[in-house]
Amino acid sequence: MPEPQNSAEIVAFGVYEANLRTGELRRSGLKVKLQEKPFQVLSILLERRGDLVTRDELRERLWPSDTFVDFDHGLNTAVNKLREVLGDSASNPRFIETLPRRGYRFIGELRYANLPAPRAESKIAEPESTLNGVPSSAASSTAAVKEPVAEELIRAELPSAPRALIRTILAAMQIGYLTMYVFALHSFFAHNEHADLMPGFARLPDVLIWIALMSVPIRLYLLSAISFDYPLLSQKFARLFPFLFILDEIWSLVPFWIALKLGLGVTFAAVAAFVYLPFVQRTLMWMGYGKN
C-alpha cells in the first residue's frame, strides 16, 4: 500500500536529500546539479512513494496542455538524467522502478524533515544525557537516520555509471584474461618459446602456465555471473579477490615472457597496466553490485 503523503519540505533517501521547496538535491550534504524537469519528476515520485505514477499523470503535471513538445522523448530524457544523478538503473533499481508502458514508482525508503536545508548539513552532536541508560529521543532519531545512510556511503564515493556499461566492461575484462590464458597455454605447449625470455626469467613460463590453469575456471565463473547479473556477485568476488589478486599480480609479469619482441619500454608499460587491472576490477564490482 502506498504511504500517506508527507508535507515535509526535505525528503531524504539513501545519501540524498531533496528540498521540495527550493528544488535542490544534495548528496551527503553536497549540492548536486539537477535540471528542473528531472527534479520535478523526482518530486512527484517522492510525493507518491510506493504508488504508480502513470506517464499521463506526469505529462499533465509537467507539460501544460497548450505546450507542444515530444512528450515521450522529454519524459524519457528526464527520467534517464534523474537515474544518472542518483546512480540508479532501470534493470536493477534502488529508487525508481519502471512499470513498462504504464509509468514509474519510487521504491526507496524515505525520511522526512521540516527543517531548512542548512540544518541538514550541521554536525551531529553526541547525546548529552540519557535516562536510565536509554538515549534521548533526539539521539534515537539521529541513529535511525544514520543507519540507512551508511549502506549508501560507498556508492556515493564512487562515480555513477549505468549498470549495463559496468557489466560490459567487467565481462570484457574476463574475456581478455581468458584470451591471454589461452594464448599462453598455446604458446607454451605448441611453440615452447623459451628463446624469447629475458635473462633471469628462465622459470617464468612454468609459473605462468600454472597460474593460467588455476585462473581459467575463476574467470569462467565471473563471466557467467556477470552475464546473468548475479545479485550476490560482489560478496562472492570479495571472497575470491585475495587469492585472485595474488594470481593477477604474478600474471602481470607475463610481458617479460616476450620482452625481446615487445621492447623494454612497452614491456614495463604493459606490466604496470596489468598490476593496476585487479584494482580496476574491484572498483567496478563496487560500482555495479555494491561493496561487501
C-alpha positions, -999 to 999 in steps of 0.1 A, spaced: 0 0 0 13 35 -8 24 55 22 5 87 31 18 119 17 40 140 40 42 178 40 78 179 50 100 202 29 131 179 29 128 143 19 158 121 24 165 87 8 199 69 9 225 96 10 203 120 -9 182 149 3 156 166 -19 144 201 -8 109 203 -24 106 240 -16 139 252 -32 142 225 -58 177 214 -47 191 179 -44 220 171 -21 242 140 -18 260 135 15 253 172 22 268 184 -11 246 201 -37 241 180 -69 233 197 -102 200 185 -115 178 202 -141 143 214 -135 123 187 -153 142 157 -137 137 173 -103 100 178 -109 97 141 -118 116 132 -86 93 154 -65 62 138 -80 75 103 -74 85 112 -38 50 125 -31 36 92 -42 62 69 -28 53 32 -34 24 42 -57 23 40 -95 26 74 -112 14 70 -148 31 87 -178 -2 105 -184 -1 119 -149 34 131 -154 25 147 -187 -4 166 -172 17 179 -143 49 187 -162 37 199 -195 6 222 -198 -20 212 -224 -11 241 -247 26 231 -248 37 213 -280 67 190 -272 77 154 -279 64 142 -245 77 107 -247 113 119 -256 111 146 -229 100 123 -202 124 96 -211 153 121 -211 142 135 -177 140 100 -161 173 89 -176 190 121 -163 175 116 -128 187 80 -127 222 91 -138 224 116 -110 211 91 -84 234 63 -97 203 42 -103 194 18 -132 162 6 -148 174 -31 -148 183 -31 -111 165 -1 -95 172 11 -60 150 41 -61 130 44 -94 112 14 -107 98 13 -143 65 -3 -149 66 -9 -187 41 11 -208 25 23 -176 47 46 -156 71 48 -127 72 41 -89 96 53 -62 106 22 -41 133 37 -18 129 43 19 121 79 28 129 101 58 112 134 63 122 167 79 106 201 82 139 218 90 155 241 64 183 227 43 213 243 61 203 225 93 207 192 75 244 199 70 252 208 106 273 184 126 255 158 147 263 162 184 266 132 207 236 128 231 243 149 262 221 129 285 203 96 289 175 84 311 182 51 328 207 42 302 183 49 273 194 76 248 172 107 244 146 109 216 169 132 196 198 106 198 174 78 187 162 98 158 198 105 147 207 68 149 176 59 128 186 83 101 223 72 101 216 35 97 202 36 61 226 63 51 257 41 60 246 15 35 248 41 6 280 59 15 302 36 -6 281 42 -37 282 80 -31 320 79 -31 322 62 -65 313 78 -98 279 68 -112 276 48 -144 249 27 -160 250 -8 -146 248 -22 -182 281 -4 -190 298 -16 -159 288 -52 -166 300 -49 -202 334 -36 -191 337 -64 -164 327 -91 -190 353 -77 -215 380 -79 -188 372 -115 -181 373 -123 -218 406 -105 -221 421 -125 -193 408 -158 -208 422 -149 -242 456 -143 -226 455 -176 -208 447 -195 -239 475 -177 -258 499 -185 -231 490 -222 -230 491 -225 -267 524 -207 -269 540 -229 -243 528 -263 -254 528 -256 -292 559 -235 -297 577 -236 -263 591 -200 -268 618 -202 -242 642 -184 -266 624 -151 -261 629 -150 -224 650 -123 -208 680 -135 -187 669 -144 -152 634 -154 -161 640 -190 -171 614 -204 -148 588 -177 -156 569 -198 -182 563 -226 -158 548 -203 -132 526 -185 -157 513 -218 -171 502 -229 -136 486 -195 -130 467 -197 -163 454 -232 -154 442 -221 -120 427 -188 -132 406 -201 -162 378 -216 -140 376 -185 -119 373 -163 -149 346 -185 -164 327 -183 -132 329 -145 -131 320 -142 -167 289 -164 -162 279 -145 -130 282 -111 -148 263 -124 -178 234 -135 -157 237 -104 -134 241 -125 -103 229 -101 -74 254 -115 -48 284 -113 -71 301 -86 -50 301 -108 -19 314 -138 -39 341 -117 -56 352 -103 -22 360 -138 -11 378 -146 -43 397 -113 -45 427 -121 -21 435 -153 -40 428 -138 -74 448 -107 -66 479 -128 -59 475 -147 -92 469 -115 -112 499 -97 -97 521 -126 -106 504 -128 -140 514 -91 -146 549 -104 -153 537 -121 -185 551 -93 -208 586 -103 -197 579 -136 -214 582 -119 -248 601 -89 -237 626 -92 -266 597 -88 -291 580 -60 -273 610 -39 -262 617 -28 -227 596 4 -228 564 -14 -239 572 -43 -216 573 -22 -184 542 -2 -195 523 -34 -200 534 -47 -166 522 -15 -150 488 -19 -167 484 -55 -156 493 -46 -120 466 -20 -119 438 -42 -135 428 -60 -103 421 -27 -86 400 -15 -116 380 -48 -115 373 -44 -77 362 -8 -81 338 -18 -110 324 -45 -88 316 -20 -61 301 4 -86 279 -22 -101 270 -45 -72 278 -26 -41 306 -31 -16 305 -63 5 
